[in-house]
């Protein structure tokens, strides 16, 4: 996550500049995105949604396998979620510090599964710094802290910060130089004039609206052009060599593994260029488009709309992918049309205030959480982050048991009155509990974590450390010098729910999930 906004933006800018060409409206686009990349301090908001006209696409697919009513209802809710979309809003302070909140604009499915509650829509806030990531939902009392610092003590933190700074400088410089040299004239680029853009902060600005449209054949041709130019340009090789050199500086142990010379890179790039040209000859753009149609792709269109303000900065961009697919074998129920849209705003360039990170007392370290499950209480039990973390820190144990016999009863089981009985010591130790026997009182003591329980053969009672007691559904029973208890004992008292994952023949394979 640490490099998402740094490298993600750099890669996006590179692609956009390649789409831009080198003259007129295309030049405006290229310069706008390069300028934005060179001053990464702005607020942003992006929404991705599925705007399919054929909104019951999932239902059509679901009907193919005779879904249950619940599955159909869940599919409908999921479609509503996709149509409303996910909104990402935040601030990029610099290439190493960012904050963002991801909001699910329709969260009924999460609420239905008891993974969200309250008046606000389900959301997740993420704060990023060079050393750590902080994650929290509005329901939680603390942030989850995850260190992003290198695990080895051999890397100096100051040297790492300098490395990250240098990598960003190299990336932006490469984008600027590369985009100035290469250009691709697109057949469908249009300036639609000046329009008023209302930003998420309520302010309005006048921007030039430039639109680019690509079909599958044009995209294929663009791919070949970009790939050939990249493989043939010495600047790309120099850029890669610079990256390797910077990595070797930060960690000298990598030098022997990253022993790459200019000659070796030149040879590899020459081979790559040869393969790309062979591929283009074998699969020219027109043929690729024909092959796609033969496979059922009836239509395909990628539309990119950019809005550039008077300061030559991109204040809004809209990407729309539209395609229609029909299964040539007739397996799918008719043609499926899908439309996906990404709508992004950028504003407050150079005016974003520093991000405030939580204090140590306001965070829960993930490593500490794995050791002390009580820390999970900082995350709301009806929030999805709580469920994710609970699953992440859970432990799975497997228990293989065979039918009870007169020999070696330690790993046997039996049924009585439809009640599954398991060997106490063998099963308890499998789920990380300690078992001891007091010959005087004839009590078996089971200890797990802070809790201790005592049971006795022939009794349903389970004595607790506080002096109270509870009952099992059936009495503990001694068989062949081993004590057996109802299988539910392990879930009720040792917090070890189980499932029978294999009952082939007479043997059983049980899987226990140790949540806390």
C-alpha positions, 0 to 999 in steps of 0.5 A: 500500500505504501507505494500505491499512490507513488508508483500507481500515479506514475504508471497512470501518468505514463500511460496517459501521456502515451495516449496523448500524442504531441500536438494540439489537444493531445499536447495539452493532456500530456502536459497536464498530467506530467505537471500533476505528477511533478507536484503531488499535493492535492485532494482527490475523489474517485468513484468506480461503478458499473453502469450496465444497461443490462443490470441483471447480468449477475441474475442471468448468470445465477439462474444458470445454476438454479440458485436459492432465493437467498442467492438471488436476493444477494445477487440483486443487492450486489448489483445495487452495490455495483451500480452505486459504486465505491467512492475513494476520497482523500488527500495526497500530501506528497509522494509518501504521505496520503489519506483516503476514505473508501465508502460503499455507496450502497451497503445493504448486503454488509448490513444483511450479513451483520457486517455493518451497522449505524447511520453512516455508509460502510467505509474504511479510512487508510492513512499512509506514511513511509513507515506505516499504514493506519486503517480504521472504520467509523465504528472502531475506537482505534486504528489498526497499525501495520508497519511498512518499515523494512524487517531487517535492521541493516537498512537505515531509516534515513537511507530508506527515506532518501531512497524513496525520494530518489526513486520518485525523482527518477520516475517523474524525470523519466516520464517527462523525458519519455513522453516528450520523445514518443507520441501516438496520433489517435484517430478519435481525439476531440476538444469539446470546448470549455465547460464548468466543472463543479468540484467536490468541495463545492467550488466551480472552475472552467476547464477544457473538455478533451475526449479520446475514444478507442476501439479494440483495434486501435487499442491493439495498435497502441499496445504494439506501438508503446511496446516497440518504442519502450523496447527500442528506447535507450532511456528505458534501459537507463531508467531500469539501471538507475533503479537497480543502482538505487536498490543496491545502495539501500541494500548492498546484499542485492548487488550480486543478485542485481548484476545487470549491465547495459549490454545485458539489458540491451540484448534482452530488449533487442530480443523483446523487440524482435518478439513484439514485431513477430507477434504484431506480424502474426496478430495484427490489430485487425486480426485481433479485432476479428478474433475477438468478434469470433469469440463473442465480443460484439462491441467494445469502446473505451472513452476517456474524457479529460477536463484541464483548467486554466493552470494546465492541471487535470481537475476531472477525468472520466473513463468509460469501458463499454462492451457487449459479449455473446457466448458463441456456444449459447451457454450464456442467456443472451448477450451481456452488455457491461458498462464500467465508469471511473469518475475522478476529481483533483483539486487544491493543488499545492494547498493540502495541509499535512496529514495528522497521524494517530498517537500510539495510544490510538492504535492497535499493532497487528503483531500485538493483536496476533498475540493478544486477541483481547485487543480485537475489542477496539474494532466494532463486532458489527463492523467488517474490519472486525470480521476480517481481523478475527479471521486473520488471527484465527488458527485452524487445527485438524483432528483425525479420528477413527471409530472407537475400538478396544485398541489405542483409544486416544484418537477414536470417536463414537456416537451415542444417542446421535451425540458425537463424543471425542477423546478429551485429552487428545482433542483439547491438546489439539486446540491448544489447551492443557489437560491434567488429572487430579487422582485425589478428586478424580477431576480432569482440569482443562486450562486454556488462556485465562480459563480453567474447567473441571469435569468428571466421568459420569457427570454433565457438570463443568466447573469453572474457576470462579466457582460457578458451573455449566452443563454439557448436553450429555455426561462425560464417559470413560472408554478404554481408560480415556475420557470422552466428552460431547464434541460441543464441549470444545466449541462452548468452553474452549472457543473451538468451533468445528466442522466435519470436513471429511467423513469418508468411510468410517473415519472422520476429519474434523477442522477446528477454528480457533478464533480467540 
